[in-house]
Amino acid sequence: MPLSPRMPELAAFEVLLAIARTGSLGAAGRELGLTQQAVSSRLASLESQTGVRLVQRSTRGSRLTPAGVVVAEWADQLLDVARRVDAGLTAMRTESHKRITVTASLTIAEQLMPRWLVSLQAEAQRRGAPAPEVILTAANSDQVIAAVRDGSAELGFIESPGVPKGLHSRVIAHDELVTVVTPDHSWARRSAPVSPAELNETPLVSREIGSGTRDALSTALRDALGDGVAQAAPAIELSSAAAMRAAVLAGAGPAVMSRLAVTDDLTLGRLREVKIAGLDLRRQLRAIWLSGRTPPAGAVRDLLGHIAAAR
């Protein structure tokens, strides 16, 4: 049942208990940091709201009526519970500043999060304060979105195009997809770029459905060729950039991957980048969260602020 409108607020009960302890309105005011007039006004409101005379005033001070004694006993129990609830909520707020559950798409989890977390720890050490504890899970972008929506992750990082419906987001980095082949592949010896149509018709080493990398490539090809052009079935589907890279090196075929994942291979010549004519493969990497236009206060906001500063 809902509480009656005659149920006083906790602050009113604190006034009653202070009067019971001190024996006067003036002393109760000093204990609570209120004027005697303010205590008298709150007591009058309390008695008016409850419809019960609680305090007997006299020249020698103030004492509780028999009804006031009973109400004071109830109030003491009620305030004891309220203090425990208040302490528990304070502990929860403190914990929210210390720990955060994060789910990140694989490219971000493997290529960017380690760098951000190490620098977050270093910054905390310089300030002499503990760094938030980040509980990180790697998944594809669809799984990240689902985890944020169902509350199992407080913060997510995705690579897929656009802002997921019902979530809020912030761009935290930019990336570019590149087409890579082994040095002995025929595309590596071409002088002219590969066309979007040829790329679309080629079976590629690909991430699984739900991957932000796969979605970004499909979106770019649809923008270039139109919605009615079907993309070739993958040569092989894999669940991580590391597996894709290994498959390309083993000769499974071309792949379109994050530049972040193959920078060392391109630098050392293990893989070759193939230019694609007229295809925009740049993308935004986003942080996503469930409620509020601004990130939740505490560890979530601290982490995103650090990432922004690190950029």
Salt bridges, closest charged atoms under 4 A:
GLU31 OE2 - ARG21 NH2 2.35
ASP80 OD2 - ARG84 NH2 3.32
GLU95 OE2 - ARG99 NE 3.59
GLU123 OE2 - ARG127 NE 3.69
GLU123 OE1 - HIS306 ND1 2.51
GLU133 OE1 - ARG99 NE 3.25
GLU159 OE1 - ARG283 NH1 3.11
ASP175 OD2 - ARG283 NH2 2.87
GLU176 OE1 - ARG259 NE 3.13
GLU198 OE2 - ARG190 NH1 2.93
GLU208 OE1 - ARG207 NE 2.94
GLU237 OE2 - ARG214 NH1 3.11
ASP265 OD2 - ARG245 NE 2.51
ASP265 OD1 - ARG270 NE 2.71
GLU273 OE2 - ARG259 NH2 3.01
GLU273 OE2 - LYS275 NZ 3.27
ASP280 OD1 - ARG282 NE 3.00
